[in-house]
Amino acid sequence: MHGRIVCWEIFLTVPDGWQRRLDDPRTWWLIILIGLGLRGIGAFISPLSVDTHVHATYVINFLGSGDIALDWGPNRNPWNPLASNPGAPGADIGATYALWHAWIGIWIFSFGRSQTSLHVAGFVLSLVMMLVVYRLTKQHFGSHVALRVTAFAAIQPALVAGSTMAMNEDIMVMLMALATHGLLTGLKQLDARQWPVGWSYGAVALVCFGATKGASMDLVLAVAAAGAFWVLLVHTPQLRLGVRMRAAPLRSVSFILAVMCGLMLMEAVLNPSPGWSMAWSVRHPERFIPAVALCTLVFVGLWGAVGMFALPWMSMVRRRLHLGPVTERQLHLLMIVALPLGFIVLMNASFWAYEGSIYGWGVVKTAAVYMHNGRYLTVLLVPLHWFFADVERDMIQSKQVTVVTAPLQQRMLPSNNLVRVGTLATLLMLMVPASTALGVGMTFHPDAEQEHVADALGDIIEPEEDFLVVTRTYASMSRLYLYHMGVDPDNTANITGHWRSMDTAWDHELLGFHQSEHAGNLTGVDLLVLGSEVSAEGPEGWLLLDLELPDGWRIYTSPARTSST
């Protein structure tokens, strides 16, 4: 009996222990250091992401020729998804990714055209992101909340993996933090009877958002139009809607979200284009509607509640909504979370619907394969936790009788059970190993194998030669650009790469017996690369080279090339 009492007492003291540890700034500094350490280690051992390789190719081609183009064809071939087409239009994207390309270009121009330069760029970008998040959060909510939010950004698994693979998620987090900062600054200016010039930060951030992620300017304008309509509804005295919207914030946000989604869908209907997943999806609602439902469930339920550390604050938000009208700050923060969330869900659901149709997959299988796309939700990390911080402060200040041992700004967590401390501690204990697995474990990513193959291919290929990569369908055309930096980093050798799915008659094309539609001609290929999943061997007469390659990968040389050497 005594033993049971002791065990029960120990169980009851665990939350208090968590409270003490999570109320200690040193705990949060440790989390930040762990996140930085994982990013630093991962930068040395992880491959670059396929997206980073593609955009590095754009930059390298621009530095060499002045053209912002992909010389081996667009990374999407909507007319023949199982093959690449170097001669197809659509590879030149102009200034669509101007900001992201400028960042990559600075590092490549200054430190050389290598994977190391890009890995260092990704790590430095993480440092800049954390500094920006800390400074902006401190300005609005104090140093302790700033430390907490920065720690979340440091240890969030998708951001850790994105940094190690030199992706652009950290820029997106910064831009959303700047936009949210401008929103709150503008509200302060309105309260002081000044022009809300801070809102211009949001407009600049929105343009930069499109110039980083490559979103269509028409879709960016749809978000901007919805945001402008929201401001008009809330801040036009003649309409007298501001008070009613604060009394029903979820209904108000749902309304403006529906407006934005309607504008996006209208754009897809009126201006369709080949290969645009949204335009395809609006014409195939039987796939699109289930994809939207599944994407909402996965993104909000998994990536939002767990991956964004939102779960410990949900009961607090529910209690705040039951207390009465929210503040104007909370209403706007809720809006700046909801609009990007709707944009991300709609865009990703259309991608799931379209991509699954190409490969003959159902929506559920497509979602399972592309589950990692939930990383896009990390853009909401700062506004979401600023909303929680504002609700925290509001709830504490609204207490009629309370005993507060220290001012709010001196505590890492509120002391009156507003946050489920045990849930938060559990999430943190899950995120550290998850971030470690993603940050360090990326060295086992299949793309790492192709980077090694690309280096080996680069050692033997000659200027003016062509090569063909054959892999499974899911590897896709875009992964062909994993080879560009390995075989032609200066874009001066006039080498052409081709890709085929192993499900095509690629061997017949090599021998000149067949030519795929909307695809490059393979009769001039000099070197053949077969992926580890390809069971077939090279065509008759092609010589297997004795090279050190990852298990299962093979490189063959053509008969003509063999005889000439």
C-alpha positions as CSV (number, residue, x, y, z in Angstrom):
1,M,0.0,0.0,0.0
2,H,2.8,2.4,1.0
3,G,4.5,1.6,-2.3
4,R,1.4,2.5,-4.3
5,I,1.2,5.8,-2.5
6,V,4.8,6.6,-3.3
7,C,4.3,5.7,-7.0
8,W,1.2,7.9,-7.1
9,E,3.0,10.8,-5.5
10,I,5.9,10.4,-8.0
11,F,3.4,10.4,-10.9
12,L,1.8,13.6,-9.6
13,T,5.1,15.4,-9.3
14,V,6.1,14.7,-12.9
15,P,4.1,17.7,-14.3
16,D,5.7,20.0,-11.7
17,G,9.1,18.8,-12.8
18,W,8.2,19.5,-16.4
19,Q,6.9,22.9,-15.4
20,R,10.2,23.8,-13.7
21,R,12.3,22.6,-16.5
22,L,10.3,24.2,-19.3
23,D,10.2,27.4,-17.2
24,D,14.0,27.5,-17.3
25,P,15.4,29.5,-20.2
26,R,18.4,27.2,-20.2
27,T,16.2,24.3,-21.4
28,W,15.1,26.4,-24.4
29,W,18.7,27.5,-25.2
30,L,19.6,23.8,-25.1
31,I,16.9,23.0,-27.6
32,I,18.2,25.8,-29.9
33,L,21.7,24.4,-29.7
34,I,20.5,20.9,-30.5
35,G,18.7,22.3,-33.6
36,L,21.8,24.1,-34.7
37,G,24.0,21.1,-34.1
38,L,21.7,18.9,-36.2
39,R,21.7,21.4,-39.0
40,G,25.5,21.7,-38.9
41,I,26.1,17.9,-38.9
42,G,23.4,17.3,-41.5
43,A,25.0,19.9,-43.8
44,F,28.1,17.7,-44.0
45,I,26.5,14.4,-44.6
46,S,23.1,15.0,-46.3
47,P,22.4,15.3,-50.0
48,L,20.9,18.5,-51.5
49,S,17.3,18.3,-52.2
50,V,16.2,17.7,-55.8
51,D,14.5,21.2,-55.7
52,T,17.8,22.7,-54.7
53,H,19.6,21.0,-57.5
54,V,17.0,22.2,-60.0
55,H,17.3,25.8,-58.9
56,A,21.1,25.6,-58.7
57,T,20.9,24.6,-62.4
58,Y,18.8,27.7,-63.2
59,V,21.4,29.9,-61.4
60,I,24.4,28.2,-63.0
61,N,22.9,28.6,-66.5
62,F,22.1,32.2,-65.8
63,L,25.7,32.9,-64.6
64,G,27.0,31.2,-67.8
65,S,24.7,32.4,-70.5
66,G,22.3,34.9,-69.0
67,D,19.3,32.6,-69.6
68,I,17.2,31.5,-66.6
69,A,16.5,28.1,-68.1
70,L,16.9,24.4,-67.7
71,D,19.1,23.1,-70.6
72,W,17.9,19.5,-70.3
73,G,14.2,20.4,-70.5
74,P,11.6,21.5,-68.0
75,N,11.4,19.5,-64.8
76,R,7.8,18.6,-65.6
77,N,6.8,17.1,-68.9
78,P,3.0,17.1,-68.9
79,W,2.8,15.7,-72.4
80,N,4.9,12.6,-71.5
81,P,5.4,12.3,-67.8
82,L,7.6,9.1,-68.3
83,A,10.3,10.9,-70.3
84,S,12.3,14.1,-70.4
85,N,12.4,16.4,-73.4
86,P,15.4,18.8,-73.7
87,G,13.7,20.6,-76.6
88,A,10.4,21.3,-74.9
89,P,9.3,24.8,-74.2
90,G,8.6,25.9,-70.6
91,A,12.1,25.5,-69.1
92,D,12.7,29.3,-69.0
93,I,10.8,30.6,-66.0
94,G,12.1,34.2,-65.9
95,A,11.9,35.9,-62.5
96,T,9.4,33.5,-61.0
97,Y,11.9,32.4,-58.3
98,A,14.0,35.6,-58.3
99,L,14.6,35.9,-54.5
100,W,15.5,32.3,-54.1
101,H,17.8,32.3,-57.1
102,A,19.5,35.5,-55.9
103,W,20.3,33.8,-52.6
104,I,21.7,30.7,-54.3
105,G,23.5,32.9,-56.9
106,I,25.4,34.9,-54.2
107,W,26.9,31.7,-52.7
108,I,27.7,30.0,-56.0
109,F,29.3,33.2,-57.4
110,S,31.3,33.9,-54.2
111,F,32.3,30.4,-53.2
112,G,32.1,28.2,-56.3
113,R,29.7,25.9,-58.0
114,S,29.7,23.0,-55.5
115,Q,27.3,21.2,-53.2
116,T,29.4,22.4,-50.2
117,S,28.6,26.1,-51.1
118,L,24.9,25.3,-51.1
119,H,25.0,23.4,-47.8
120,V,26.8,26.3,-46.1
121,A,24.2,28.6,-47.6
122,G,21.4,26.5,-46.0
123,F,23.1,26.6,-42.6
124,V,23.7,30.3,-42.7
125,L,20.1,30.8,-43.8
126,S,19.0,28.9,-40.6
127,L,21.0,31.2,-38.4
128,V,19.5,34.3,-40.1
129,M,16.0,32.9,-39.8
130,M,16.4,32.2,-36.0
131,L,17.8,35.7,-35.4
132,V,14.9,37.3,-37.3
133,V,12.3,35.2,-35.5
134,Y,13.9,36.0,-32.1
135,R,14.1,39.8,-32.7
136,L,10.6,40.2,-34.1
137,T,9.0,38.0,-31.4
138,K,10.9,39.8,-28.7
139,Q,9.6,43.2,-30.0
140,H,6.0,42.1,-29.6
141,F,5.9,39.5,-26.8
142,G,9.1,39.8,-24.8
143,S,12.4,37.8,-24.6
144,H,11.0,34.7,-23.0
145,V,8.3,34.1,-25.6
146,A,10.9,34.9,-28.3
147,L,13.2,32.2,-26.9
148,R,10.4,29.7,-26.9
149,V,9.3,30.4,-30.5
150,T,12.9,30.4,-31.7
151,A,13.4,27.0,-30.1
152,F,10.4,25.6,-31.9
153,A,11.8,26.9,-35.2
154,A,15.2,25.4,-34.3
155,I,13.9,21.9,-33.6
156,Q,11.0,21.5,-35.9
157,P,11.9,18.4,-37.9
158,A,10.8,19.6,-41.4
159,L,12.9,22.8,-40.9
160,V,15.9,20.8,-39.7
161,A,15.7,18.5,-42.8
162,G,15.1,21.5,-45.1
163,S,18.2,23.2,-43.8
164,T,20.4,20.2,-44.1
165,M,19.2,19.8,-47.8
166,A,19.6,23.6,-48.5
167,M,15.9,24.1,-49.2
168,N,14.0,27.4,-48.9
169,E,11.6,26.7,-46.0
170,D,13.7,29.0,-43.7
171,I,13.1,31.9,-46.0
172,M,9.4,31.3,-46.0
173,V,9.4,31.3,-42.2
174,M,11.2,34.6,-42.2
175,L,8.9,36.2,-44.7
176,M,5.8,35.1,-42.8
177,A,7.3,36.5,-39.6
178,L,7.9,39.8,-41.3
179,A,4.4,39.9,-42.7
180,T,2.9,39.2,-39.3
181,H,5.2,41.8,-37.7
182,G,3.9,44.3,-40.3
183,L,0.3,43.4,-39.5
184,L,0.8,44.0,-35.7
185,T,2.8,47.2,-36.4
186,G,0.0,48.5,-38.5
187,L,-2.6,47.8,-35.8
188,K,-0.5,49.8,-33.3
189,Q,-0.3,52.6,-35.8
190,L,-4.1,52.6,-36.2
191,D,-4.5,52.7,-32.4
192,A,-2.2,55.8,-32.4
193,R,-4.3,57.4,-35.1
194,Q,-1.5,57.1,-37.7
195,W,-1.5,55.6,-41.2
196,P,-0.9,51.8,-40.9
197,V,2.2,51.9,-43.0
198,G,3.3,48.7,-41.3
199,W,0.8,46.8,-43.5
200,S,3.1,47.5,-46.4
201,Y,5.5,45.0,-44.9
202,G,2.9,42.3,-45.6
203,A,2.6,43.4,-49.3
204,V,6.4,43.2,-49.7
205,A,6.5,39.8,-48.0
206,L,3.8,38.5,-50.2
207,V,5.6,39.5,-53.4
208,C,8.8,38.0,-51.9
209,F,6.8,34.8,-51.1
210,G,5.9,34.4,-54.7
211,A,9.5,35.2,-55.8
212,T,10.8,32.4,-53.4
213,K,8.3,29.6,-53.8
214,G,7.5,30.3,-57.4
215,A,3.8,30.7,-56.8
216,S,1.8,32.2,-59.7
217,M,1.4,35.9,-59.4
218,D,-2.3,35.4,-60.2
219,L,-2.6,33.2,-57.1
220,V,-0.6,35.5,-55.0
221,L,-3.0,38.3,-56.0
222,A,-5.9,36.1,-55.0
223,V,-4.5,35.9,-51.4
224,A,-3.8,39.7,-51.5
225,A,-7.4,40.4,-52.6
226,A,-8.8,38.3,-49.9
227,G,-6.6,40.0,-47.3
228,A,-7.5,43.5,-48.6
229,F,-11.2,42.5,-48.5
230,W,-10.7,41.4,-44.9
231,V,-9.2,44.7,-43.9
232,L,-12.0,46.6,-45.6
233,L,-14.6,44.6,-43.6
234,V,-12.9,45.0,-40.2
235,H,-11.7,48.6,-40.4
236,T,-14.4,50.4,-42.3
237,P,-16.5,52.2,-39.6
238,Q,-19.5,52.6,-41.8
239,L,-19.9,48.8,-42.2
240,R,-19.8,48.2,-38.4
241,L,-18.7,44.7,-38.9
242,G,-15.5,44.7,-36.7
243,V,-17.3,44.0,-33.4
244,R,-19.5,41.3,-35.0
245,M,-16.4,39.6,-36.5
246,R,-14.6,39.6,-33.2
247,A,-17.6,38.0,-31.6
248,A,-17.6,35.2,-34.2
249,P,-13.9,34.9,-35.2
250,L,-14.1,31.4,-36.6
251,R,-17.1,32.2,-38.8
252,S,-15.5,35.4,-40.0
253,V,-12.2,33.7,-40.9
254,S,-14.0,30.8,-42.6
255,F,-15.9,33.3,-44.7
256,I,-12.7,35.1,-45.9
257,L,-11.0,31.7,-46.4
258,A,-13.9,30.7,-48.7
259,V,-13.5,34.0,-50.7
260,M,-9.8,33.3,-51.2
261,C,-10.3,29.7,-52.3
262,G,-13.1,30.8,-54.7
263,L,-10.7,33.3,-56.3
264,M,-8.0,30.6,-56.7
265,L,-10.4,28.1,-58.2
266,M,-11.8,30.7,-60.6
267,E,-8.3,31.5,-61.8
268,A,-7.7,27.8,-62.5
269,V,-11.0,27.6,-64.5
270,L,-10.4,30.8,-66.5
271,N,-6.7,30.4,-67.2
272,P,-5.9,26.7,-67.5
273,S,-2.4,25.6,-68.7
274,P,-0.9,22.1,-69.4
275,G,0.8,20.6,-66.4
276,W,-0.8,23.0,-63.8
277,S,-2.2,20.7,-61.2
278,M,-4.9,23.2,-60.1
279,A,-6.3,23.6,-63.6
280,W,-6.4,19.8,-64.0
281,S,-8.0,19.3,-60.6
282,V,-11.0,21.6,-61.1
283,R,-11.9,19.4,-64.1
284,H,-11.6,16.2,-62.1
285,P,-13.5,16.8,-58.8
286,E,-13.8,13.1,-58.2
287,R,-10.1,13.1,-57.3
288,F,-9.8,16.7,-56.1
289,I,-12.5,16.7,-53.4
290,P,-11.2,13.6,-51.6
291,A,-7.7,15.0,-51.9
292,V,-8.8,18.3,-50.2
293,A,-10.5,16.4,-47.4
294,L,-7.5,14.1,-46.8
295,C,-5.0,17.0,-47.1
296,T,-6.9,19.0,-44.5
297,L,-7.1,16.1,-42.1
298,V,-3.3,15.3,-42.4
299,F,-2.0,18.8,-42.4
300,V,-4.2,20.2,-39.6
301,G,-4.3,17.0,-37.5
302,L,-0.8,15.8,-37.8
303,W,1.5,18.5,-39.1
304,G,-0.4,21.3,-37.4
305,A,-1.4,19.9,-34.0
306,V,1.8,17.8,-33.5
307,G,4.4,19.0,-36.0
308,M,3.8,22.7,-35.2
309,F,3.5,22.2,-31.4
310,A,-0.1,23.5,-31.4
311,L,-1.7,20.7,-29.3
312,P,-0.7,22.1,-25.9
313,W,-2.4,25.4,-26.6
314,M,-5.6,24.1,-28.1
315,S,-7.7,23.9,-24.9
316,M,-6.5,27.4,-24.0
317,V,-7.8,28.8,-27.3
318,R,-11.1,26.9,-26.9
319,R,-11.6,28.5,-23.4
320,R,-10.7,31.9,-24.8
321,L,-13.3,31.7,-27.6
322,H,-15.9,30.8,-25.0
323,L,-15.1,33.9,-22.9
324,G,-16.5,36.3,-25.5
325,P,-15.2,38.5,-28.4
326,V,-11.6,38.2,-29.2
327,T,-9.3,41.2,-29.4
328,E,-8.6,42.9,-32.8
329,R,-5.0,41.5,-32.6
330,Q,-6.2,38.0,-32.1
331,L,-8.7,38.3,-34.9
332,H,-6.0,39.4,-37.4
333,L,-3.5,36.8,-36.2
334,L,-6.2,34.1,-36.7
335,M,-6.7,35.4,-40.2
336,I,-3.0,35.4,-41.1
337,V,-2.9,31.8,-40.0
338,A,-6.0,30.7,-41.8
339,L,-5.4,32.3,-45.3
340,P,-1.9,30.6,-45.9
341,L,-3.3,27.4,-44.4
342,G,-6.1,27.4,-47.0
343,F,-3.7,28.3,-49.8
344,I,-1.3,25.5,-48.9
345,V,-4.1,22.9,-48.5
346,L,-5.7,23.8,-51.8
347,M,-2.4,23.8,-53.7
348,N,-1.1,20.6,-52.2
349,A,-4.5,18.8,-52.7
350,S,-4.4,19.7,-56.4
351,F,-0.9,18.3,-56.6
352,W,-1.9,15.0,-54.9
353,A,-4.9,14.7,-57.3
354,Y,-2.8,15.4,-60.4
355,E,0.3,13.5,-59.5
356,G,-1.6,10.4,-58.4
357,S,-3.4,10.4,-61.8
358,I,-0.1,10.3,-63.6
359,Y,1.1,7.3,-61.7
360,G,-2.2,5.6,-61.5
361,W,-2.3,5.9,-57.7
362,G,-5.3,6.4,-55.5
363,V,-5.6,9.5,-53.3
364,V,-4.6,7.7,-50.2
365,K,-1.5,6.2,-51.7
366,T,-0.5,9.5,-53.2
367,A,-0.9,11.1,-49.7
368,A,1.2,8.4,-48.2
369,V,4.0,8.9,-50.7
370,Y,3.9,12.7,-50.5
371,M,3.3,13.0,-46.7
372,H,6.4,15.1,-46.4
373,N,4.7,17.9,-48.2
374,G,3.2,18.9,-44.9
375,R,6.5,20.7,-44.4
376,Y,4.9,23.6,-46.3
377,L,2.9,24.3,-43.1
378,T,6.1,25.4,-41.3
379,V,5.5,28.8,-42.8
380,L,2.7,29.3,-40.2
381,L,5.0,28.6,-37.2
382,V,5.5,32.2,-36.2
383,P,2.0,33.7,-36.6
384,L,0.5,30.6,-35.0
385,H,2.6,30.9,-31.8
386,W,2.2,34.7,-31.8
387,F,-1.5,34.0,-31.7
388,F,-1.1,31.6,-28.8
389,A,1.2,34.1,-27.0
390,D,-1.4,36.9,-27.4
391,V,-4.2,34.6,-26.1
392,E,-1.9,33.7,-23.1
393,R,-1.4,37.3,-22.2
394,D,-5.1,38.1,-22.6
395,M,-6.2,35.2,-20.5
396,I,-3.9,36.0,-17.6
397,Q,-4.8,39.7,-17.7
398,S,-8.5,38.9,-17.7
399,K,-8.3,36.9,-14.5
400,Q,-10.3,38.7,-11.8
401,V,-8.4,37.0,-8.9
402,T,-5.1,35.4,-9.5
403,V,-1.8,34.9,-7.8
404,V,1.1,35.4,-10.2
405,T,4.5,34.8,-8.8
406,A,6.2,36.7,-11.6
407,P,5.2,39.0,-14.5
408,L,4.3,37.2,-17.7
409,Q,7.3,38.4,-19.6
410,Q,9.5,36.8,-17.0
411,R,8.1,33.3,-17.5
412,M,8.7,30.8,-20.3
413,L,5.2,29.4,-19.8
414,P,2.2,30.8,-18.0
415,S,1.8,29.5,-14.4
416,N,-2.0,29.1,-14.3
417,N,-2.5,25.9,-16.3
418,L,-3.2,27.6,-19.6
419,V,-0.7,25.3,-21.4
420,R,-0.7,21.6,-21.1
421,V,2.8,21.3,-19.9
422,G,2.9,17.5,-20.0
423,T,1.8,17.5,-23.7
424,L,4.4,20.1,-24.6
425,A,7.1,18.1,-22.9
426,T,6.1,15.0,-24.7
427,L,6.1,16.7,-28.1
428,L,9.5,18.1,-27.4
429,M,10.8,14.7,-26.4
430,L,9.4,13.3,-29.7
431,M,10.7,16.1,-31.9
432,V,14.3,15.8,-30.8
433,P,14.7,12.2,-32.1
434,A,12.5,13.0,-35.1
435,S,14.7,16.0,-36.0
436,T,17.8,13.9,-35.4
437,A,16.4,11.2,-37.7
438,L,15.6,13.7,-40.5
439,G,18.7,15.9,-40.1
440,V,21.3,13.1,-39.8
441,G,19.4,10.3,-41.4
442,M,19.1,12.2,-44.7
443,T,22.5,10.7,-45.6
444,F,20.6,7.5,-46.4
445,H,18.1,9.3,-48.7
446,P,17.9,7.7,-52.1
447,D,18.9,11.0,-53.7
448,A,22.3,10.7,-52.0
449,E,23.0,7.7,-54.1
450,Q,22.3,9.6,-57.3
451,E,24.7,12.4,-56.2
452,H,27.4,9.7,-55.9
453,V,26.5,8.3,-59.3
454,A,26.6,11.8,-60.7
455,D,30.1,12.4,-59.4
456,A,31.3,9.1,-60.9
457,L,29.6,9.9,-64.2
458,G,31.2,13.4,-64.2
459,D,34.7,11.7,-64.0
460,I,34.2,9.8,-67.2
461,I,31.9,11.8,-69.4
462,E,33.4,14.0,-72.2
463,P,32.2,17.3,-73.6
464,E,29.4,17.2,-76.2
465,E,28.3,13.7,-75.0
466,D,24.8,12.7,-74.0
467,F,23.7,10.3,-71.2
468,L,20.5,8.6,-70.2
469,V,19.3,7.9,-66.7
470,V,16.7,5.1,-66.2
471,T,14.9,4.8,-62.9
472,R,11.5,4.0,-61.5
473,T,8.6,6.3,-62.4
474,Y,8.5,8.0,-59.0
475,A,12.1,9.2,-59.4
476,S,10.7,11.5,-62.1
477,M,12.2,13.9,-64.6
478,S,13.2,16.5,-62.0
479,R,15.7,14.1,-60.4
480,L,17.7,14.2,-63.7
481,Y,19.0,17.6,-62.4
482,L,20.7,15.8,-59.5
483,Y,23.4,15.0,-62.2
484,H,23.9,18.5,-63.5
485,M,26.4,19.8,-60.9
486,G,28.3,16.5,-61.1
487,V,28.7,16.3,-64.9
488,D,28.7,19.9,-66.0
489,P,29.0,22.3,-63.1
490,D,30.2,25.3,-65.2
491,N,27.6,24.6,-68.0
492,T,30.4,24.8,-70.6
493,A,30.7,21.2,-71.7
494,N,27.5,21.1,-73.8
495,I,26.5,17.8,-72.2
496,T,22.8,16.7,-72.5
497,G,21.1,14.5,-70.0
498,H,18.0,12.4,-70.7
499,W,15.6,10.5,-68.4
500,R,13.2,7.6,-68.9
501,S,11.0,5.6,-66.6
502,M,12.0,2.0,-66.5
503,D,8.4,1.3,-67.6
504,T,9.1,2.6,-71.1
505,A,10.8,1.0,-74.1
506,W,14.0,3.0,-73.4
507,D,16.2,0.2,-74.7
508,H,14.4,0.2,-78.1
509,E,14.9,4.0,-78.2
510,L,18.6,3.6,-77.6
511,L,18.8,1.2,-80.6
512,G,16.7,3.5,-82.8
513,F,13.7,1.1,-83.1
514,H,11.3,3.5,-81.4
515,Q,10.9,7.2,-80.6
516,S,8.7,8.4,-77.7
517,E,6.4,11.3,-78.4
518,H,7.3,14.6,-76.7
519,A,10.6,13.3,-75.6
520,G,14.3,13.7,-76.5
521,N,16.0,11.5,-79.1
522,L,18.1,8.8,-77.5
523,T,20.0,7.6,-80.6
524,G,23.0,9.9,-79.7
525,V,23.3,8.7,-76.1
526,D,26.9,7.8,-75.1
527,L,26.5,6.7,-71.5
528,L,23.6,4.8,-69.9
529,V,22.9,4.9,-66.1
530,L,20.6,2.3,-64.7
531,G,19.1,2.7,-61.2
532,S,19.3,0.1,-58.6
533,E,15.6,-0.8,-59.0
534,V,16.0,-1.5,-62.7
535,S,16.3,-5.2,-63.3
536,A,17.1,-5.0,-67.0
537,E,20.7,-4.8,-68.3
538,G,22.1,-2.6,-71.0
539,P,21.3,-3.3,-74.7
540,E,23.4,-5.7,-76.7
541,G,26.8,-4.3,-77.4
542,W,26.8,-1.8,-74.5
543,L,29.8,-2.3,-72.2
544,L,29.3,-2.3,-68.4
545,L,32.0,-0.1,-66.8
546,D,33.9,-1.1,-63.7
547,L,33.2,1.8,-61.4
548,E,32.6,2.2,-57.6
549,L,28.9,2.9,-57.5
550,P,26.2,2.5,-54.8
551,D,24.7,-1.0,-54.7
552,G,22.7,-1.9,-57.8
553,W,23.6,1.2,-59.9
554,R,25.3,0.5,-63.2
555,I,26.9,2.7,-65.9
556,Y,27.2,1.4,-69.5
557,T,29.0,2.9,-72.4
558,S,27.7,2.8,-76.0
559,P,29.4,0.6,-78.7
560,A,30.4,3.7,-80.7
561,R,32.0,5.3,-77.6
562,T,33.8,2.1,-76.8
563,S,35.3,1.7,-80.2
564,S,36.5,5.3,-80.3
565,T,38.3,4.9,-77.0
